[in-house]
């Protein structure tokens, strides 16, 4: 995978600044400095729109703790999306996978 991709960073962050609301942002500097634009990822790293590579020390806190571009995870997600990607849990509704994963692992 090439990490030397170059993008028009300023154009991207201006578009982001004008149309996206960022939580936990210092807006006193944001309007002038804009966003750091991430363009790619690989393993534990993210690559910005200027080609700089960083260890992702924050994304893993929420949803990428196994890293980026993990083929096993991508295939599992693709398999699930082909079956039923999501269905509302409101009322008396569930899905097969949600019910299977609800209990302790020893009972599944």
C-alpha positions as CSV (number, residue, x, y, z in Angstrom):
1,X,0.0,0.0,0.0
2,X,1.4,3.4,-1.0
3,X,1.7,5.9,1.8
4,X,3.0,8.6,-0.5
5,X,-0.5,9.8,-1.6
6,X,-0.8,13.6,-1.7
7,X,-4.0,15.5,-1.5
8,X,-5.0,19.2,-1.5
9,X,-4.9,19.3,2.3
10,X,-6.0,23.0,2.6
11,X,-9.0,22.4,0.3
12,X,-10.0,19.3,2.3
13,X,-9.8,21.0,5.7
14,X,-11.7,24.1,4.5
15,X,-14.5,21.9,3.3
16,X,-14.4,20.0,6.6
17,X,-14.4,23.2,8.6
18,X,-17.3,24.6,6.7
19,X,-19.6,21.6,6.8
20,X,-18.7,19.3,9.7
21,X,-19.2,19.8,13.5
22,X,-16.3,18.6,15.5
23,X,-16.9,17.7,19.2
24,X,-14.2,18.5,21.7
25,X,-12.7,21.2,19.5
26,X,-11.1,24.5,20.4
27,X,-13.0,26.7,17.9
28,X,-10.9,29.8,18.7
29,X,-8.1,28.2,16.7
30,X,-10.0,25.8,14.5
31,X,-11.3,28.4,12.0
32,X,-7.7,29.4,11.1
33,X,-5.8,26.1,11.6
34,X,-8.4,23.7,10.4
35,X,-8.3,19.9,10.6
36,X,-5.4,17.5,10.3
37,X,-6.8,15.4,7.4
38,X,-6.3,11.6,7.6
39,X,-6.3,10.0,4.2
40,X,-5.2,6.4,4.8
41,X,-4.5,3.8,7.4
42,X,-2.4,0.6,7.8
43,X,-2.1,-1.6,10.9
44,X,-1.6,0.8,13.9
45,X,-0.9,3.8,11.8
46,X,-2.8,6.6,10.1
47,X,-1.4,8.6,7.2
48,X,-2.4,12.2,6.7
49,X,-3.2,13.9,3.4
50,X,0.5,15.1,3.2
51,X,1.8,11.6,3.5
52,X,3.0,11.8,7.1
53,X,2.6,8.6,9.1
54,X,1.4,8.5,12.8
55,X,0.7,5.8,15.4
56,X,-3.0,6.0,16.0
57,X,-3.1,6.6,19.7
58,X,-6.8,7.7,19.9
59,X,-8.8,5.8,17.3
60,X,-8.2,2.5,19.1
61,X,-9.9,3.8,22.2
62,X,-13.3,3.5,20.4
63,X,-13.4,1.3,17.4
64,X,-10.1,0.2,15.8
65,X,-8.3,-1.5,18.7
66,X,-7.3,-4.4,16.3
67,X,-5.7,-2.0,13.8
68,X,-6.6,-0.9,10.3
69,X,-6.8,-3.0,7.2
70,X,-7.3,-6.2,9.2
71,X,-8.3,-8.7,6.5
72,X,-9.9,-11.2,9.0
73,X,-12.1,-8.4,10.5
74,X,-13.0,-7.1,7.0
75,X,-14.1,-10.5,5.9
76,X,-16.2,-11.0,9.0
77,X,-17.9,-7.6,8.5
78,X,-18.5,-8.3,4.8
79,X,-20.1,-11.7,5.7
80,X,-22.4,-10.0,8.3
81,X,-23.4,-7.2,5.9
82,X,-24.4,-9.8,3.3
83,X,-26.7,-11.4,5.9
84,X,-28.2,-8.5,7.9
85,X,-26.0,-5.5,8.7
86,X,-28.3,-3.9,11.2
87,X,-31.8,-4.2,12.5
88,X,-33.4,-2.0,15.2
89,X,-33.4,-3.4,18.7
90,X,-36.5,-1.3,19.7
91,X,-39.5,-3.1,21.1
92,X,-39.4,-6.9,20.8
93,X,-36.9,-7.1,18.0
94,X,-33.4,-8.7,17.8
95,X,-31.2,-10.5,15.3
96,X,-29.7,-14.0,15.4
97,X,-26.1,-12.7,15.9
98,X,-27.2,-10.1,18.5
99,X,-28.9,-12.9,20.5
100,X,-26.0,-15.3,20.1
101,X,-23.5,-12.7,21.4
102,X,-25.7,-11.4,24.2
103,X,-24.7,-14.0,26.8
104,X,-21.4,-15.1,28.3
105,X,-19.0,-16.6,25.8
106,X,-19.2,-20.0,27.6
107,X,-22.9,-20.2,26.8
108,X,-22.6,-19.4,23.1
